[in-house]
Each structure stands twice: as C-alpha cells, then as structure tokens.
Amino acid sequence: MSYRTKSYTLREEITEDSTKYFISFKDGQGAYHELEVSHAFYMEFRRLELNNRKIQNWDQRHREFNEVWDETLNRRALRLPKSVDEQIIEAERDELLYRAIHTLPEPQKRRFLLHYEYGYTYRSIGVLEHRREETVRKSTILARDKVRAVMQKYLRS
C-alpha cells in the first residue's frame, strides 16, 4: 500500500454523553468494514495521516531534483559546457602552447612560466634569480614573442 492512496476513512460520532471513533475500510475481497476504536488508536491514525501528508508535500517540493536532465542542468549552468569540438581544439591549442614553451631556452622558459603561469612580477623574478628587473622583463617579453610566433603559425593554417 502506498502512502499516497488512503484505503480507510476516519470518522467521529459525537453524542451528548460521549464521542465514538470509527475506522472504515474495505478488505481484500471488497467487503466493507467499520470498527469502533479507542481514542488513542484513532489519534494515532490521525498522526499517521499527518505524517503521510508531510511526506507527500516534501516529495512534491523536491521531486524536480529527482528528474534533473542534462538539458535542465545546462539551462542552470553559470558557464555552458564546451562542445566536443571546442574541447578538442582547446586541447590541441594547449598542447601546441606547451610545446612552444618547452622549445625556449631554460632561463626564458622559467621566467615566462613564473610571470604568466604563476603571476610573479618582473621585480620578484629578478629578486629570485639575482638579476635586474629590466633583464627579466626583456627576457620574458622575448619569450612571449617567440611563443606568440609559433602560435600564430598554427592559428593561420
């Protein structure tokens, strides 16, 4: 039996002297029965009904979360997922970029990565390497130009 379908009814009969409580239901053969029950038993059934209604309301409020599809997730996304083509192009571009960086001489590669990948300033790189800020800046700009030239060749073709 599901908690959504109620297979019984509760009834109170109030007379001048007392109150009687009844539970009515149909059995498996379809025969109708009505039982007189105690106040405590009747109140327990009422509490059961209230709990079932709470469960139904909770289900109604949260059902949508059980039926979330890619379409609804994409509508809610802050950034839409990239298509397969975009992912492939981005992966190829990243691979080419890393190859271009690894062709640089070691000092240029190190300075390029420290500046562009890790956000170090020219001054802080100079302090790390015991070089002048101007030397680091020129070296990093030269590395950037070399990487850009390799990337331009790829992007043009």
C-alpha positions as CSV (number, residue, x, y, z in Angstrom):
1,M,0.0,0.0,0.0
2,S,1.4,3.4,-1.0
3,Y,1.1,6.2,1.5
4,R,-0.5,8.3,-1.3
5,T,-3.6,6.1,-1.5
6,K,-5.7,6.0,1.6
7,S,-7.6,2.7,2.0
8,Y,-9.5,3.7,5.0
9,T,-11.6,6.6,6.4
10,L,-11.7,8.0,9.9
11,R,-15.0,9.1,11.5
12,E,-16.0,10.7,14.8
13,E,-19.5,10.3,16.2
14,I,-20.3,12.8,18.8
15,T,-23.3,12.2,21.1
16,E,-24.5,14.1,24.2
17,D,-22.7,11.7,26.6
18,S,-19.6,10.6,24.6
19,T,-17.6,10.6,21.5
20,K,-17.1,7.4,19.5
21,Y,-14.3,6.8,17.0
22,F,-14.5,4.6,13.9
23,I,-12.2,3.4,11.2
24,S,-13.8,2.2,8.0
25,F,-12.1,0.2,5.3
26,K,-12.6,-2.5,2.6
27,D,-10.9,-5.8,2.9
28,G,-9.1,-7.7,0.1
29,Q,-12.4,-9.3,-1.1
30,G,-14.1,-5.8,-1.3
31,A,-16.2,-6.2,1.8
32,Y,-16.8,-3.0,3.8
33,H,-16.0,-3.0,7.5
34,E,-16.3,-0.4,10.2
35,L,-14.6,-0.8,13.5
36,E,-15.0,1.2,16.7
37,V,-11.6,2.1,18.1
38,S,-10.2,3.8,21.2
39,H,-9.4,7.4,21.3
40,A,-5.6,6.7,21.4
41,F,-5.8,4.4,18.4
42,Y,-7.9,6.9,16.5
43,M,-5.4,9.7,17.3
44,E,-2.5,7.5,16.2
45,F,-4.2,7.1,12.8
46,R,-4.6,10.9,12.6
47,R,-0.9,11.3,13.4
48,L,-0.2,8.8,10.6
49,E,-2.3,10.8,8.2
50,L,-0.4,14.0,9.1
51,N,3.0,12.3,8.6
52,N,1.9,11.0,5.2
53,R,0.7,14.4,4.1
54,K,4.1,15.9,5.2
55,I,5.9,13.2,3.1
56,Q,3.7,14.0,0.1
57,N,4.4,17.7,0.4
58,W,8.1,17.1,0.8
59,D,8.0,14.8,-2.3
60,Q,6.1,17.5,-4.3
61,R,8.6,20.2,-3.4
62,H,11.7,18.0,-4.1
63,R,10.5,15.8,-7.0
64,E,12.1,18.1,-9.6
65,F,15.5,17.3,-8.3
66,N,15.0,13.6,-9.0
67,E,14.2,14.3,-12.6
68,V,17.1,16.6,-13.5
69,W,18.3,16.0,-17.1
70,D,21.3,17.4,-18.9
71,E,19.0,19.9,-20.6
72,T,17.9,21.4,-17.3
73,L,21.4,21.4,-15.8
74,N,22.7,23.2,-18.9
75,R,20.0,25.9,-18.5
76,R,21.0,26.5,-14.9
77,A,24.8,26.4,-15.5
78,L,26.8,29.6,-15.0
79,R,29.0,28.5,-17.8
80,L,27.7,26.3,-20.5
81,P,29.7,23.1,-21.1
82,K,32.0,23.2,-24.1
83,S,31.1,21.1,-27.1
84,V,33.4,18.2,-28.1
85,D,34.8,20.2,-31.0
86,E,35.7,23.1,-28.7
87,Q,37.3,20.7,-26.2
88,I,39.4,19.1,-28.9
89,I,40.5,22.5,-30.3
90,E,41.4,23.7,-26.8
91,A,43.4,20.6,-26.1
92,E,45.3,20.9,-29.3
93,R,46.0,24.6,-28.7
94,D,47.2,23.8,-25.1
95,E,49.5,21.1,-26.4
96,L,51.0,23.4,-29.0
97,L,51.4,26.1,-26.4
98,Y,53.3,23.7,-24.0
99,R,55.5,22.5,-26.9
100,A,56.3,26.1,-27.8
101,I,57.2,26.9,-24.2
102,H,59.5,23.9,-23.9
103,T,61.5,25.0,-27.0
104,L,62.5,28.2,-25.2
105,P,66.0,28.4,-23.5
106,E,65.8,27.4,-19.9
107,P,66.1,31.0,-18.4
108,Q,63.4,32.3,-20.7
109,K,61.1,29.3,-20.1
110,R,61.5,29.7,-16.3
111,R,60.8,33.5,-16.4
112,F,57.9,33.1,-18.9
113,L,56.2,30.5,-16.7
114,L,56.8,32.4,-13.5
115,H,55.3,35.5,-14.9
116,Y,52.4,34.2,-17.0
117,E,51.5,31.0,-15.2
118,Y,52.2,31.9,-11.6
119,G,51.7,35.7,-11.7
120,Y,55.1,36.7,-10.4
121,T,56.1,40.3,-11.2
122,Y,59.4,41.1,-13.1
123,R,60.8,42.5,-9.9
124,S,60.1,39.4,-7.8
125,I,61.5,37.1,-10.5
126,G,64.6,39.4,-10.6
127,V,65.0,39.0,-6.8
128,L,64.7,35.2,-7.1
129,E,67.3,35.0,-9.8
130,H,69.5,37.8,-8.6
131,R,69.0,39.7,-11.9
132,R,67.9,43.2,-12.7
133,E,64.2,43.8,-13.2
134,E,64.8,45.1,-16.7
135,T,66.8,42.0,-17.7
136,V,63.9,39.8,-16.6
137,R,61.3,41.9,-18.4
138,K,63.2,41.8,-21.7
139,S,63.8,38.1,-21.4
140,T,60.1,37.4,-20.6
141,I,58.9,39.6,-23.5
142,L,61.3,37.9,-25.9
143,A,60.0,34.5,-24.7
144,R,56.4,35.7,-25.2
145,D,57.1,36.9,-28.7
146,K,58.7,33.5,-29.6
147,V,55.7,31.6,-28.2
148,R,53.3,34.0,-30.0
149,A,55.1,33.5,-33.3
150,V,54.7,29.7,-33.0
151,M,51.0,30.0,-32.1
152,Q,50.4,32.5,-35.0
153,K,51.8,29.9,-37.4
154,Y,49.4,27.3,-36.1
155,L,46.4,29.6,-35.9
156,R,46.9,30.8,-39.5
157,S,47.0,27.3,-41.0
